[in-house]
Amino acid sequence: MIEAPIAAGTHTCAEEDEADGWYQRLEMRDDRVSIAVTELENVERSFSFRLRPTQPGTHHIMPALAFAMYDPDRRGSSGEFLLRVVDRK
């Protein structure tokens, strides 16, 4: 499972990039985007989705997590990300 938290002050848009066949399920929730993967090869993979900011400001996006659902010792994470949103007038 790979979970990417969504910053406060943003929400996901309905459109997401194509899966390219490497993950089996994508779920967009209120606080995160999750993808389910049955098998990972030793190759770099990525997925993306669109966020729509609803409030200007600096938002902290917590690290994304990758973990084996039935083996909690197998896990990894990304770093935190700062998202700065400015109000266009």
Summary of the structure (lengths in Angstrom):
residues: 89
radius of gyration: 14.4
end to end distance: 40.3
largest distance: 49.7
contacts: 173
relative contact order: 0.31
helix: 0%
strand: 52%
